[in-house]
Structures are given as structure tokens and as C-alpha cells.
Amino acid sequence: MADTTLHEDSEPTTPTPLEQLAEAHRVGTTFKGWDGGSARVSEATLKTVLGALGVAASSGTEISRSLAEVDAGPWRSVLPAVVVVRSSDTDPLHLHVPAGSDVEFWAVDEDGVHYTGTVGGATVTRAVDGQDLERREGTLPHALPLGWHTVHARVDGVESSCTLVVTPDRLSTTASLMDRRTWGIMAQLYSVRSAGSWGIGDLTDLGGIARAAAEHGGGFVLVNPLHAAEPKPPVEPSPYLPTTRRYFHPIYLRIEDIPEYARLDDAARRRIEELAAGFEAVNRTADLLDRDPSYTAKLEALELVYGVERPEQRQHDFDAYRAHQGQGLADFALWSALAESLEPGAPEWDDVGRPGSAGAEAFAEQHADRIGFHAWLQWLLDEQLQEAQLEATGAGMSIGVVHDLAVGVHPSGADAWALQDVLAAGISVGAPPDMFNQHGQDWSQPPWHPERLAEAGYAPFRDMLRNILRHAGGIRVDHILGLFRLWWIPQGQAPGEGAYVYYDHRALIGILALEAERAGAVVVGEDLGVFEPGVQEYLAERGILGTSILWFEQDDDGPLPPESYREGCLTTVTVHDLPPTAGYLAGEHVKLRDRLGLLSRPVEEEQAEDRAVQEKFLSLLRSRGLLPAGDVSVQRTVEALHAFIAETPSVLLGVALADAVGEQRTQNQPGTNDEYPNWRIPLADADVQAVLVEDLAGSERFSSLVRALGPAVPSESRG
């Protein structure tokens, strides 16, 4: 991507000193308003956002000092906080040293191999804090391998170091997709139950979904974020507002598949069987999902299993897992134990303090067994996630499980507590006003602090990705545009009173590509919505696949023909924020928004426009021989729409499991909370009868929809 401009289509103006300071810290001073024109960020917002970044800007004097620090700051450190490069980069590294210093420069890779570098003469000199400094160029004689390394510099006997991350120019797993198209199922796992579920779909069900899709030739199963929610009921239903993005939700455990289940005594086994039996009827109803009873029952069962003595090898494996996960797991398990006993915002949290404090360590010592319980849950999840991926690939899937990464985390959750040093305080993430939401959106999620994240060597970002990708064939990054810029909203302000903060996307995308490369995983970026020119091109250059949804692929002339779709893309007919295709064709998205009072014009106008747009798409299908003229069934139309996306060159095709069984109900209605039961719709068919995992393999409707996709064909034969 070309160098980012922090002004958006605004008239040329002379920036104020405050705006100069904001731009120097990569804070946008203008944004595109809901009417399409350029809007200017207020001074109050700029000062608050800069304050959250740790930049003093409350007065003219502070602004002048902070502007001077922009130039002088980098000179005060010999090495930068972190260096992230592409494997083909040959640019030297800048070192800032006292004039005339004796400098040694070298790097050590992950295997301990030393690379001795050379340091050239001064390229720039300047006086900082009364000392004459030089900028010199350090060059390593050989390209380091991909990975996380350390750069060292010794200046007049004093040594300093920083992290060096070498990332792939382009993710190689993407190239392997170009030879043959792959299709897969998109499922909201919690909504897909089997006869053995406890009211909520689990990781054993995930393996069953993968097997059913593989029998039809599917190559992957994309699931909703499986991130952890609260450690006890009530739990947040939205998978996109987790307490952490690094660890997983124990509600997805299958109790009976835990090895120690077989070692329970008779009384404990009978109790767990009673708990499971309470959900047999629930699994077969299409009524709204209720996570809390399921989680309550599972936690009781898990307590019983936790009390079973583990064989020596199992205990060794558990200990090894905890050691491998290190401080991240320790902090998450500690937070989980805290959150079980303390209400969010309770004054006792202040007594505990931050991670590593005396209060936190005292609590950890007093509650070591409870912390062990929460670490044990994550170990079990790790095992069952591994089994689900092995089941998927063992059934013939070329990719297997593709996880979904949420944009952010709950402001009172585990990550907000454990990672507070690298998150911005007093800020939440959202979206500015646009034509669809003229008030803007506040997602109530704290953003990464770009400078502190870099100072941490991007380790929190890496560790999150690494844990998600441990047992996965791919990852979908929700709102991947957030790795380029995020809309920061000062706490207590309306969503429109925000500003864009820009991130080092080269570093973040590079690290994403590196961790996916190491895991052998594909990456799909959800790149829909408002974005800057060059973003999609940059993602494609790095091997990150994009996202296309049929109903959004249109311009002023109407729907795009399939030949115009991107090749490096996951293309689908629908998505979880829209009704399943049968519901969309029935106009459910308009009817629902009308019932909820979300329309900004008369419902008749909205319906007329929706019917007109749908007719343009259906007319295109008829013109290509995919849909016969006249009245046809809903199922036939749904299949024709999928046949249409099969004519695109896109390397991945996604089929919503809801479409495969005839479901019509909307899973999530954006812009609502309690007004609509978001994320609580179980999988059901066209007659609103529950569909179980066991029903999928023999489903003729499922088979018919897959046949509409046609055979997988080499990419050179498409489009």
C-alpha cells in the first residue's frame, strides 16, 4: 500500500500545530462524513486521542514540546523498539549513537546462529539534549530466515537489543489454492447440535460438521469466533465480544470425550449422565438457544472430572502445556478465578491491581487450585481442537477448520486486564457516521496502543495468532481493515466524535502472514466496508485473501458479472449479518428492520428498492442460463445463486450451513442488542424444525446445493 495520507479528500488547508502533531503520531485529522463530504476532527477529540497515546497536547506549550520530541525521540535510542521486515528487504537498519563511537552490530536467529553485521559511517548528525549524535547504517551480510530474531548493538561497550521479525513476502499457502478451487461450509458452531450435545454445539459437533461437508467434497469449515467469554454464567452471547481472543470458551467442550471421564466413580458418572439427559429434548427444538443452563451444567460436570486423579503421562502433558503457554495462560487463568468471585468494576479489583502486582500474586497464591482449574480447561480445549482439525483433514478436507478472529475484546474482560499495558485507556473502537448509520457505531472495545504494542515487540499480537492457529487450517480476520486503521472514540463521547488512528500495517500484516506461514494456514481478511485505496491490493500482494458477498458485488450499472470477482477471495452468497438466502429472498432483512424501527424511510420504499435490486441479480442469473424464467421454488433460486458464485474465479467458495438446510431466520441483526435475539438462533430447516449434525450427511437439500456448485476445477479453467 502506498504511504497513507491522514487527510481524506479534503480541501488543501494549512494544518494547525495540533493537527501537525496529530499527523506526526498517525492520527487522522479529517474523515469522510455520512454525506460523503470531508469532515474535520475536533480539537477536543485530537487532544483526547493524543493523550491516550501518551502525547501531551493540552496547551500550545505542550504541543510545541511534543512536536520537538517527534524529531528528537528516535535519536535517544540506539535501536528502534522493534524491526519488522519482509524476507526480500535489503534496507540497512538505522542506529543512533554518540559521534565517534565504536559500534559493533550483529543478530542472533531463533536457533542461536550469529550473523555479524557491519556499521557504516555517519549519514546524518544532530545535537540532542546537548550531545552530538550520528545516524549510522547497520547491515547484516546474510538474509535471516523467517522468524523472530534479536538484533544487538554494542556502543562503546554498552549493549542494547531489539526484536527483529522477518516475515514472508507473500503467504505461500495462498499459492497452493490457485491450482484448484475449494469450497467449504460456514457454520455458527453453537447453533449446530447433535444428539449428544448439551444444548449448544461443541467441538465434537465441529468434527461431525467437517465429516459431513467432506463427504460432499468440502475442503474447509469456517466457524464463528470460539474465543472465551465470562468464566461463569451469565455469558455474553455474541462471539464477537469475547473476554479474550487468545483463549477459547469451555462451553464448547464435549464432557464425555475427556479421557478422565472414563475414570469417574459411579456416583460422579451418574450425575453427569443426569446433567446430559437434561438437554436431550433441548437439542431437538428450534427454540432460542440459552447458553447459561448449558454452561452451568458443563461447569458442574467439569468440576467432577477435574477431581479425578490424572495418570502420570496425562499430568506431564498438562504441565508441559502450562509451561508452553507461559505467562499468557497464567494471567488468563488468574483473571478467570478473579472474575468468578468479583463483579466487574467492583472496588476489590483495585485491591488486586494489575498483573504482576503484589495483590495479584497474593490472590494467585491463595487460589492456586482454582487457577489450575481454568488452565486445565484450556488444555482440554487444546486437545479437542486438535482432534477436530485431525478429524477434518482425516476425512479428506484440504484445509480443515478455519477460525474467526474477532475485532476486539470486552472492556472488562481478561485481555483488557492482562494486556492493559498495550491497550489504549479511555478509548473504544467503532465506526464513524455513514449512510447506513448516521450516528456512527461504538463497539465498546479497547484498541491496541500502536506504540506500546511495538515496544512489546508485537508479542501479544503474535501470541494471540499463534494460539488460534495451533490446530487450524486457516483464519478469517474480521474487519481486517483494523490492522490499517481504527476509529477511536473518546470515552463518553458520541461515535461521531472520534478520529482514525493509523497502525503500522506492514508490521501487523507481516506478522499475520508469518504466523500463518508457520502453521501452514490460509488467511482470509474480511475487507468489506469503507477502506482506503490500495488496501485490497496490499493484502493481495501479501497473500491475504479477501471477501466477496454476492449481494454487495454491484456498481452503478448493477450486479457485477462473475468474471469481475477477485480470484484471491472467499466468495459467498450470504453472511451471518444477513438472513440466510431463503430469508433474504423473502425480504426478511427489510421486515425485521421495520419491526425493530431501524428503517430511515417508509417500509414500502425499502421493500420496493430491495425487490428491484434482487430482480437485477435474478435477471443476470436468467441471462446466464442459471435460472429458468417464470416462477421457481426458493430452493431452486438459492441453488442458482450458488451456481453463479461458482462461475467466479474466486479460489474459495463459502456455503452457509443455514442455506444448505433451508433456514430462513437471521442469526444477527447489526445495530441491535436486546431488541433481537442475536446469536441465539439454532439451526433449523425451512419448516423451523431443528437440524442435527446427524441429519447433514443424508440431507438431500444439502447434496442438491453442493451439486449446484459443480465440480472443483483448476483455476486456469475458470472465468
N, C-alpha and C positions, 0 to 999 in steps of 0.2 A: 504494500500500500504506500502511496506517496505520503510525504510528510503531511501531518494533519494540520489543517487550519482550525483555529479555535473560534473563528467567526463564520457564521452560516449565511451566505448570500446577503450580507448586509451592505449598506452603502458605505463607501470609504469614509472613515472618521478618524480623528486623532485620538488615540486611546488615552484615557486619564492615567496618572501614575498607579492608581488602584487597579485599573484594567491591565496595565503593563505587568504588574506584579502577579495578577491572576493568570495571565497567559504564560508568564515565566514558570508558573507551577502547574501548567497544563489544566487550568480551569477555564472553560469556555465563557466568554463574556456576552455572547448572543446565542439565540436558538430560534428555530423555526416555530412560529406560533400556530395556533389551531387554524387560523385563516390562511396559512401558507406564507405569511409575511415574516420578516425578521423581527424578533423581539429582543430587547436588551435586558440582561440580567441586572437586577437592582444592586445598588451599592451595599445595602444591608446583607443581601444574600452572599455577595462576593466576600465581604468581611467575615461572615459566619463560616463559610466554606473554607476560606483560608485559615481561619482559626482552628477548624477541625483538622487541617493539615499541619498544624503547628507553626503557622506563619503569622507573625504579628502584623496587624494591619488596621488597628483601631483608630490611628491618628495619622496625620501627614508625616510626622517624625518617624513613627514606626514603619510606615510604608517606605520612606526613603532608606531607612536602615535595612529593611528586608530586601529592597531592590539591590542594594550594595552587596548583601550577603549572597544573592543569586550568583553573582560573578565570583565572589571570593570563596564561597563554601567548598566547591570541589577541590580547591587548591590546598585545603587544610588536611587532606588525607592523601597518603602516598598512593593507595589503590582505591578504586571505587568500591561501593558496598558489595556489588555482585556484577559479574560479566556473563551475559548470555549471548552466544554466537551460533551461527549456522556452521555446519561442518566445512563448508566451502569458503568461509570468511578468511581473509588473509590480512585484514587491517591490524596494525600494531595496537598494543594496549598503552594507554596514557598513564604515566607515573608522574606525580608531583613531588619534587624533592628539593632540599636546600641547594642553592647554587654551589657547584663544585663538589657535590657529594660523590662518594664511592658507592656504586649501586650494583647489587647482584640480583638476578631475576631468574626464576625457574618455576616450573609447575610439577605437580605430582598427580598422576591419574588415580582412578579408583583402585587399581591393582598395585599401587605403590611405585609405579615406574616414574623415574625422574626425567624431566625434559629441561635441559639447561638452555636458557634464553640469552639474548644479547640486548644491551641497552644503548641506544644511540645518544647523540649529543642533544643539547637543548634545542627545542623547536620554538618555544615561547618562554619568555621570562616576565615576572611581575613581582612586585612587593606586596606581601600580605602580612598584616599585623607586625609591620616593621622588619620583616625578614625577606630577603631576596630568594625567590623560588624559581625553579625551572620545570618545564614540562618536557619529559623525555619519552621516547617510544620504546616499549619493550616488545621484542619479537621472539617467538618460540620457533626453533628450527624445524620441528615436525608437527604435523597436524595431530592433535589429540583425538582419541576415539570418542564416539558418542558417550555422554555420561556426565557425572557430577565430579568435578575435579577441584583442586585447590591451587591457586596462584600465590607465590611467595615473592616478597621483595625484601632485601636486607640493605638498609641505607645507613652507612657509617656504623655498622654493627647492630643496628636496631631492626628487628624483623617485624613485618606485617604480612597479612594474608587476606585473601577473599575467595569466595566461591566462583568457579568458572564452570558454566554449563554449556556443553557442546551438544547442539540439537540437530536433528536431521534437516537437510534442505527441504525434503519432501517425505511425507509418511509413505513408507514402501507398501504397506498393506493396501493402500488405495490402488496401486498399480495392478495388484492381483485381481481386483474386482473388475478391471476393464476388459478382461477376456471373456467373462461370462456373467450375464445378469443374474442377480439373486433376489428372490422375494422372501418376505417374512411376515410374521404376524405381529401386530401391535396390540398389547393387552394391558389392561389395568388389573394387575395381579390380584389385589384384594377382592376384586369383584367376581373372580372366576373360582368357584368352589368345586370340590369333588365330594363324593360320599363320605370321605374320611376327613374333610376339613372341619374346623371348629368355627364355622360361621363366616370365616374370612379366608380367601385364597392364600396359600402358603408356598414355600419353596418346593415341596413335593409336588404340589399342583403345577408349579412352573415347569418342572421336568415333564409332567404329563402333557402340558400345552405344547412343549417343544417336540415331544414324540408325535403328537397328533399332526402338528404342522410338518414335521419331517416326513411323515408318511405320505403327505400330499406334495412333497418336493420342496418344502420351505427351507430356507437357509439360515434364518435367524428368528428370534423372538425378542421384540423390543418391549420392555416393561416400564411402568411408571417408576419414579424415584423410590427406592427402598430404604431411604435414609431413616434414621431413628427419630421417633417422636418422644413424648414425655415418658419417663420410666414407669409411670403408673397411670391408671385412668383418672380423670378423663383425658383422652388423647386427641390431638389436633387431627381432623380427618384429611386435611389437604396434604398430599405427599410433597407439595412444593413449598411448604413452610415447616421444615424439619428443625429439630434442635441441633443436629449436626449433619454435615454432608459426608463426613469421613466414615462413620459407622452406621450400622443397619438396625432395623426395627425388629425386636424379638417377636412381635406378633406374627411374623412370617415363618417362625419355626414350626416344624411338624414334630410334636412331642414324641410320638411313637417311633420316630426314626433316630432318636438319640440313643447311642449304644448303651448307656447306663439304664435306659428304660427296662431292658431285659433283666436287670439285676435288682429291680424293686422287690420289696417284700409284698406279700399278698394284699395286705391292707392298703398300701400305697397304690398298688396297681388297680385295685377295685375302685379307689377314689378317683383315679384319673379316668378310668373307664366310665364312671358316672358323669364326670365332667364332659367327656367327649360325647356321651349319649345325649346330653342336653342340646346338642347342636345338629343332630341328625335331621330333624324336621326343618330347622332354620336353613340348612344348606339347600333345601328343595323349594324354598319360597322365593318369590320375586319381590318381596317387601324390602324396604330400605335396609341397608346394612347398618349394623350397630357394632362398632369396634370395641366399645368398652366392656360389654359382657364377655366377648371372646378373649380380650386381653386379660381381664380379671381371672378367668378360668385358666388361661395358659400360665399366668404367673404363679397361681397356686400349684399347678402341676409341675412347673419348673422348680419351685422350691423343694418339692418332694424328690425330684430327680437329682437336684444338687446335693441333697443329703446322702446320696449313695456314694460309697467309697469307690474311687476310681482305681482301676488296675494300674500298676506301676508305669506301664508304657503310656497309658492314656494321661496319667498325671504328668509324665515327662513331656508329652506333646502339648498339653495345656501350658505348662511352664515355659516351653520354647516359644509358643505363640505370644505369651505376655512379654517375654524378653524381646522378641522381634518387633512387636508393636511399640514398645518403649513408653516414653513419657506421654505420647498422644493417647494411648489406651488408658494409662493410669489417670490422666486428667479427666477423660470422659467417664470412666467408672466412678471416680470421686464425685464428679458433678451429679451423676445419676443417683448416688447414695445421698447426696445433699438434697437433690430435688425431690426425693421421696419423703423427706422429713420437713422441708422448708417450703413455704408458699413463695411464688415469685414476688420479688420486691420486699419480702419480709426483712425486718431490721437485722435478723440473725445472719443474713448474708454479709452484712458489713463486718460482723464479728469474725466470720470465716476469712474474709478478704479475698485476695486474688490467688491464682495458682502459685504454689511455692511459698506462700506466706506461712507464718507460724501458726495462724488459726487453721489454715487448710491442712497443714501437716499434722496438727493435733487431732483434727477430725478424722483424717485418714488413718491415724494410728488407732483411734478408738473404734473405727468401723471397718477394720481391715477385711473381715469376712464378708461384709456387705459389698465392699468394693470388689472383692474376689468374685462374688456372685455376678456382678454386672460384666466383669471381664470374661467370665465363663460363658455368659450369654453370647458375647461377640465371637468367642471361639466356636461355639456351636453353629452360629450363623455362617462363619467362615467355612466350616465343614459342609454345611448343607448347600451353600452357594457353589462350592466346588463340585458337589455331587450333581447339582442342577446343570452346570455347564458341561460336565462329563456326560451326563445323560443326553444333552442336546447334541453334542458332537458325536457321541456314540451312536445316535440314531441317524446320523448322516448329515447333520447341519454343517455347512461350511464355516459359519461364523458363530452360531450359538446364541448365548444370551447377550443382549445389548442393554446396558444400564442407562438410566436417565439421570443427569446431573442437574439439580435444581439451581436457580439463580443465586439464592442466598439462604439465610437461616433465621430462625425465630430470634427476636431481640432479647429474649430471656432464656435462651437455650444454652446448650453445652458449649457450642463453638463461640457464642457471644461472651461466655465466661472464660473459657480456656484460651481463646485467641484474641483477647481484648487488646493485647499489645500491637496487633497487626490489623485491627478493625478501627474504623473511624467512629469516634464517640459523638453523640448528639446529632447524628445524621441517619436518614433512612433512604433507601433506594426506591425509585418509582419511574414514572414517565411524565413528560410534560403534556400539557393540553394538546389534543389533536382533534381532527374532525369527528372521531368516534367517541371521544370522551373530552369534552371541552373544559372539564375541571382538572384534568390530569389524573394520575394514579399514584398512590403511596402504598408500597408493598410491605412497609414496616420491617425492612431487613437492613441490618448494618452492612456497609460496603467494606471491601478491602481498603486499607490505607495504603496507597501505592508506594510511598516512600518507605514506610515501615516494613511492608511486605518485601521490598527489595533488600532492605537492611537485614532481614531474616534469611536472605539467600533464597527466597521463594520456597523455603522448606515446607511451610504449612500448605501451600498450593500443591506442591509435589506429593506430599504425604496423603492428601485427600485423594488425588487422582490415582496414586499407586494402590491404595486400599480398595478403591472401587474396581480397579482393573485386575485385581489379583485372580479372579475367577470369571473373566468375561471375555467375550469375543469382540466387544465394541462398547462405545459410549456415545450417547447423544447429549450434547451440551445445550441445555435450554437457554435461550436468549444469549447465544454466543457473542452477540454484539457487545455484551457487557465486559468482554475481555478487551474491547477497544475503548469504550466509554460508558459511564453510568450516570444517570440523572440523580444528583444528590439533593435531598430536600432537608433543610434545617429543621430540627425537631420543633414541633409546634406550629410550623408554617404550612400553608396550603401547598398542594403538589405543584401548582404553577409557579411558586416562589422558590424554584430550585435553579441548579446550574449543572451543566455537563462537566464531569471530571474525566480526563483522559488518562488511560493507562498505557504502559509500555507493552503494546500488543505483540510486538516482535518477541519479547521475552515470554509472555504468557502463552501465546500460540506455540512458540518453540518448545516450551516445557510440556505442553499438552501433547505435541507430536512426539517428543522424546519418550514420555511415559507410555504412550500408546504403542510406539515402535517396540519398546522393550517387552510389552505384554503381547505383541502380535495382534493388536486390536485395531479395528477401524474406528474412525471418528466421524460423527455426523453433527454438524452445527445447525441449530435452529436459527436461521438467518432471515427470518421474516420481520416485517415491520419497517420502521424508518431507520435508515443507515446511510453512512456517508459513501460517496463514490469511491470505488476501489476496494471496499471491504470484501465483497464476494470474490473478487479477483485474487486478493491476497490469500484468502482462505484456500481457494482452489490451488494456488501456487504451492502452498504448504501441504497439500494432500488432504485437506479437511473437506468432507462432503457437505453440500448444502441441503436445503429442504425446499420442496415444492409441494403445495397443496392445490389440487386441481381448481377449486372454486376461486382461488386467488390469482391464478395464472391468466390474467387478461389485461388488455390495454384499452386505449380509446376506441380501437377498432373491434373490440370484442374478445372472446376467448382465444388464447394462443393455440396454434396447431401443435400437435405433439412434437413435431420436428424442432420446434423452437425451445423446448425444455432443455435444461442443462444435463450433461452426461454425468458429471460428478455430483450426484444428487440422490437423496432419498425422496421419491415422489409417491404421494398418496392421494386418495380421493378426499378423505376427511381427516380430522384430528380430534383430540379429546376435548378441545374447547368449542367444538361444533357438534350438532347432533350426529348420530350415525347417519349414513347416507339415506336410508329409508326415511328417517325423520326429517332430514334436510329437504328431501324432495317433497315432503308433505308440508313444508314451511314451518316446522316446529320451532326453528330458531326465531322466527318472527312472532309466532303466537306466544312463546314463552316470554320474550322480552316485553310484549304488550301486557301480559298478565302481571309482570313484575314492575311495570311502569318505567321501563328503560328506554322506550322509544322517544325520539325528539320530534316526531311528526305523526300525523294520523296513521293508524294501523293499516287503513285501506291503501294509502300511498306506499307504505313499506311493502305490503304484500304484492302490489302491482309491480313495483320495481323488481322484487325478488323473482316473481314469476317470469318477468321479461328476461332477466339475466339467465335464469335456468333454461329458458327456451332457447337462448342463443347457444348454450352448451349442447343441449339436446339436438338442436338443428345441425351443429357441427358433427355430432356423432352420426346422425342420419346421413349426412353428406358423405361420410366415410364408410358407409355400409355397416356400421356397428350397431345400429338401432333401426328396426323397421318403422315405417310410417304408421300413423294411427295409434290407437290405444294399446299399450303394452303393460304388462304387470310391473309392479315396483321391483320385484326381484330381477326381472329381465333388464330393467333400466340400470339398476345397481351393477349388474354384471357388465353391461355395455360401458359404463363409466370406467370400470376397471380394465376392460379391454382397451379403452382409449389410452390410459396411462401406460399400458403395455406396449403401445406404439411409440412411446417416447424413448430417447436414447439413455435415460437415467439408469445407472448401474444397480440401484436398489429400488425395489418397489415394496411399499408397505400396505398391508391389508389389515384394517381394523377388525379385531375378532368380533366386535359388535356387528359389523357388516356381514361377516361370514355366517352369523346365526339369525339375522333379521331383526336385531334390536333396533328400537326407534328412540329410546329415551336418552336425553342429553346427560352426559357424565358431569360436566362442569359448565356453569354459566358465568363467564367473566363479569366482574362488576357486582357480584352478589356475595353474601356471606350466609346469613341465616334465612334469607328470603327464598333460597332454593337449596335443596339437599345435595350440594356439590360433593362429589367423591363418595357418594353413598348409594349408587345405583348398581345393583347386582346384575350380572349377565343374564339376559333373558331373550327369548325368541320373539317373533312377530306377534304371538298371542300372549305375550307377557308371562310366559312360563319359564321357570328357571332352567338354564342350560348348565350342565355339569361338565367337568373335564372328560368324564367317561363318554359323554354324548358326542364329542367332537369327531373322533375317528370315523364313526359311522354316519356322520351328518351329510346327507345328500346336498343340502343347501351349501355347505362348506365346500364340498367337492365341486359343485357346479360353478361356484365363484372362482375357485382356483383354476378350473378349466378355461374360464374366460380370459385368464392372463396369458394363456398359450404356453408353449414350451419355452424354457430358457434358451436363449440363442446368443452366439458370440456377438460382442459389441460391434464388430465391423459389419455385421449383417443387419444392424438396426438403423432405423431412421433414414 
